[in-house]
């Protein structure tokens, strides 16, 4: 059965392009388009779509206001399709916090229509299989968990934590990073997200977390108390020079239709950190990260997967479990404490 989609965008050209690209997918059917939220509201009630794509900056009612009303009265999977600008990325991040599941950037000089169509189709498939109630539950609880106490963190100078996520991952990553104390091991994060949006995401996390969070730059050193977020449209790899860990930021081909890809980070962590690393795979659709987590486990790293009950989409963690790549399965609220207890031994 096809995934039924309504495209909401004030631009007739964008509606036409998105409809054409999505209709080329055998498992996706665009049942309607709408130029603004008022028209969209009526079509949603009439057609009962599985997923809607939503622009943010529209006339009559902005996308954020509409999204909040939608999540209150008729919750459903929403994928944001936004302009590739700093302003657009800030608004898109607000949309994620308001209930949207995914963000895709509109085509630009660096992002072709064909690439966008493939990425958007994958995001729609993930959104269609998501548990909206879990996403809303995660978004509703903004209070940071109690600060984790550990007397062994001074021993973690050359250790690190690698984290990968996709659909539903922005809130899951927050749940993992917020409790970490300022002297925790360095953290590397891959979240499937377009360029520009990762910077806003990192800046938002930096305001919420005790540790420093920033979008990674090529050559950044992995240091205690800092999390580096892979920039959108670039892979992030771990490298090592003597006792110093640092990251390389590279373009490279898409892996599992993704750039950044979790597997790229995890495999490099297995190669250069081995047992000094700990891998965490969180909510998301598909198989990205499972092979890399298996490599980390084989190299001596401790590996953790988010459990099904707390996942918005139990795809990536399930695949890792199936491949026997996971030592521990845990609720999202227990992962930070578990990770610190394991990596500081």
C-alpha positions in Angstrom: 0.0 0.0 0.0 1.3 3.4 -1.0 2.2 6.1 1.6 -0.3 8.9 1.0 1.2 12.4 1.1 0.0 16.0 1.0 2.5 18.7 0.0 2.0 22.1 1.7 4.0 25.0 0.2 3.1 28.5 -1.0 5.3 28.1 -4.1 3.5 26.6 -7.1 6.9 25.6 -8.5 8.0 23.8 -5.4 4.6 22.0 -5.1 5.0 20.8 -8.7 8.7 19.7 -8.2 8.0 17.9 -5.0 4.9 16.2 -6.4 6.8 15.0 -9.5 9.8 13.7 -7.5 7.6 11.9 -4.9 5.2 10.5 -7.5 8.2 8.8 -9.2 8.5 6.6 -6.1 6.5 3.4 -6.4 5.5 3.4 -2.8 4.5 7.1 -2.4 1.4 8.8 -3.7 0.8 12.5 -3.6 -2.9 12.8 -2.9 -3.0 16.6 -2.8 -1.1 19.8 -2.6 -1.9 23.0 -0.7 -0.7 26.6 -1.0 -1.3 27.5 2.7 -2.3 25.9 6.0 -6.0 26.8 5.6 -6.3 24.8 2.4 -4.1 22.1 3.9 -6.4 21.8 6.9 -9.4 21.0 4.8 -7.5 18.5 2.6 -6.1 16.7 5.6 -9.6 16.3 7.1 -10.9 15.1 3.7 -8.1 12.8 2.6 -6.5 11.5 5.8 -2.9 11.4 4.5 -0.2 9.3 6.1 2.4 12.1 6.0 2.5 15.8 5.1 5.4 17.8 3.9 5.3 21.4 5.3 7.1 24.6 4.3 7.6 27.0 7.2 7.4 30.5 5.8 3.9 30.8 4.2 1.2 33.5 3.9 -1.9 33.6 6.0 -0.5 31.3 8.7 3.2 30.3 9.2 4.2 26.7 9.2 5.2 26.7 12.9 1.8 27.9 14.1 0.0 25.4 11.8 2.2 22.6 13.0 1.5 23.3 16.7 -2.3 23.4 15.9 -2.0 20.1 14.0 -0.1 18.4 16.8 -2.7 19.5 19.3 -5.8 18.5 17.3 -4.8 15.9 14.8 -1.2 14.6 15.4 0.4 13.1 12.3 3.9 12.6 10.8 5.2 15.9 9.4 8.4 16.4 7.3 9.7 20.0 7.1 10.9 21.1 3.7 12.7 24.4 4.2 15.0 26.8 2.5 18.7 26.3 3.1 19.3 29.5 5.1 20.4 30.2 8.7 17.0 31.7 9.4 15.3 28.7 7.8 17.4 26.3 9.9 16.5 28.0 13.1 12.8 27.8 12.3 13.2 24.2 11.2 14.7 23.3 14.5 11.8 25.0 16.2 9.5 22.9 14.1 11.3 19.7 15.2 10.8 20.7 18.8 7.1 21.4 18.0 6.5 17.9 16.7 7.9 17.5 13.2 9.9 14.4 12.6 12.4 15.3 9.9 13.9 18.2 8.0 14.8 18.3 4.3 16.3 21.3 2.5 14.9 22.6 -0.7 17.0 22.2 -3.8 19.9 24.7 -4.2 23.0 25.0 -6.2 24.7 22.4 -3.9 21.7 20.2 -3.6 20.1 18.9 -6.8 16.4 18.2 -7.3 17.1 14.5 -7.8 19.1 14.2 -4.6 16.5 16.1 -2.7 13.8 13.8 -4.1 15.6 10.6 -3.0 16.3 12.1 0.5 12.8 13.3 0.9 11.3 10.0 -0.1 13.5 8.2 2.5 12.4 10.7 5.2 8.7 10.2 4.3 9.1 6.4 4.6 10.7 6.9 8.0 8.0 9.3 9.1 5.2 7.0 7.9 6.5 4.3 10.2 7.1 6.6 13.2 5.3 6.5 16.5 4.1 10.1 16.9 3.1 9.6 20.5 6.7 8.8 21.5 8.0 11.9 19.7 5.4 14.1 21.4 6.3 12.5 24.8 10.0 13.2 24.3 9.4 16.8 23.2 7.1 17.4 26.1 9.7 16.7 28.7 12.3 19.5 28.6 13.7 19.2 32.1 17.2 17.8 32.2 17.6 14.6 34.2 19.5 14.8 37.4 23.2 15.4 37.1 25.2 12.2 36.9 27.9 11.8 39.5 31.0 9.9 38.7 34.3 9.7 40.5 36.1 8.0 37.6 35.8 10.5 34.9 39.3 11.8 35.4 40.5 8.5 33.9 38.8 9.1 30.5 41.3 11.4 28.8 41.7 9.2 25.8 38.2 7.8 25.6 35.3 8.9 23.5 31.6 8.3 22.8 30.2 8.0 19.3 26.5 8.5 18.8 24.3 8.0 15.7 20.6 8.7 15.1 18.0 9.5 12.4 14.2 10.0 12.7 13.4 11.2 16.1 17.0 11.6 16.9 17.2 15.3 17.8 15.2 14.7 21.0 17.0 11.4 21.7 20.4 13.0 21.4 19.4 15.8 23.7 18.4 13.1 26.3 21.8 11.6 26.0 23.9 14.8 26.1 22.0 16.9 28.6 23.0 14.8 31.7 26.7 14.5 30.8 28.9 16.3 33.3 31.5 18.9 32.1 34.4 16.4 32.4 32.8 13.6 30.5 34.6 11.9 27.6 34.5 13.7 24.2 31.4 12.9 22.2 31.0 12.6 18.4 27.4 12.9 17.0 26.0 12.0 13.6 22.3 13.0 13.1 20.8 12.6 9.6 20.2 16.3 8.9 20.9 18.7 6.0 23.5 21.4 5.9 22.9 24.5 7.9 20.4 22.7 10.2 23.2 20.9 12.0 24.8 24.2 13.1 21.5 25.4 14.6 21.0 22.0 16.2 24.5 22.1 17.8 23.9 25.7 19.0 20.6 24.7 20.6 22.2 21.8 22.4 25.0 24.0 23.6 22.5 26.2 25.5 20.9 23.1 27.1 23.9 21.0 28.0 26.6 21.2 30.7 29.1 20.1 28.1 30.1 22.3 25.1 28.4 21.3 21.8 29.5 22.6 18.4 29.2 21.8 14.8 32.4 19.9 13.9 35.1 21.5 11.7 37.9 19.6 9.9 40.8 19.0 12.3 38.8 19.6 15.6 40.4 17.8 18.5 38.2 15.4 20.5 38.3 16.7 24.0 36.6 15.9 27.3 33.5 18.0 27.9 32.8 18.7 24.2 30.5 17.2 21.7 31.1 17.6 18.0 28.1 17.3 15.7 28.8 16.2 12.1 27.9 19.0 9.7 25.1 18.3 7.3 26.1 17.1 3.8 29.5 16.0 5.1 30.8 12.7 6.6 32.7 12.9 9.9 35.5 10.5 10.6 37.6 9.9 13.7 41.4 10.0 13.2 44.3 9.8 15.6 47.8 11.3 15.9 49.7 9.8 18.8 47.4 10.2 21.8 45.4 12.9 20.1 42.0 12.1 18.6 40.6 14.5 16.0 38.0 14.6 13.3 38.2 14.8 9.5 35.2 16.3 7.6 34.9 14.9 4.1 32.3 15.0 1.4 32.4 11.5 -0.2 29.6 9.5 -1.6 26.2 9.0 0.2 26.2 5.9 2.5 22.7 4.4 3.0 21.4 7.5 1.2 22.9 9.6 3.9 25.7 12.2 4.3 26.6 12.3 7.1 26.3 8.6 7.7 26.6 6.9 11.1 28.5 3.9 9.6 31.3 6.2 8.4 31.8 7.5 12.0 31.4 4.2 13.7 33.9 2.4 11.4 36.5 5.1 11.9 36.0 4.9 15.6 36.5 1.1 15.5 39.7 1.6 13.5 41.3 4.4 15.5 39.9 4.2 19.0 39.0 0.5 19.4 38.3 -0.4 23.1 38.7 3.3 24.1 35.4 4.1 22.3 31.8 3.5 23.2 29.1 3.4 20.5 25.5 4.4 20.9 22.8 3.9 18.2 19.5 5.7 18.6 16.1 5.9 17.0 15.9 6.0 13.2 14.8 4.3 10.0 17.0 1.9 8.0 20.3 0.1 8.6 22.8 2.9 8.9 25.1 2.4 11.9 24.5 -1.4 12.4 27.6 -2.5 10.4 29.8 0.2 12.0 28.5 -0.6 15.5 29.4 -4.3 14.8 32.9 -3.2 13.9 33.2 -1.2 17.1 32.1 -4.2 19.1 34.6 -6.4 17.4 37.3 -3.8 18.1 36.6 -4.0 21.8 34.2 -1.0 22.3 31.1 -1.2 24.5 28.0 -0.7 22.4 24.5 0.5 23.4 21.2 0.6 21.5 18.1 2.5 22.4 15.2 0.2 23.3 12.0 -0.2 21.1 9.7 1.3 23.7 11.5 4.7 23.7 12.3 4.9 20.0 10.2 7.0 17.6 11.4 4.6 14.9 12.9 1.3 16.0 14.8 0.6 12.8 18.5 1.4 13.2 18.7 0.0 16.7 16.8 -3.1 15.7 19.1 -3.8 12.8 22.1 -3.5 15.1 20.6 -5.9 17.5 19.9 -8.3 14.7 23.6 -8.2 13.7 24.6 -9.0 17.2 26.4 -5.6 17.4 24.9 -4.5 20.8 26.1 -5.2 24.3 23.3 -3.3 26.1 19.8 -2.2 25.2 18.4 0.7 27.3 15.6 3.3 27.6 16.7 6.7 26.3 16.6 8.2 29.8 19.1 5.5 31.1 21.6 5.6 28.2 23.8 8.5 29.5 24.2 7.0 32.9 24.9 3.5 31.4 27.4 4.9 28.9 29.4 6.7 31.6 29.4 3.7 33.9 30.9 1.5 31.1 33.4 3.9 29.5 35.0 4.9 32.8 35.8 1.4 33.9 
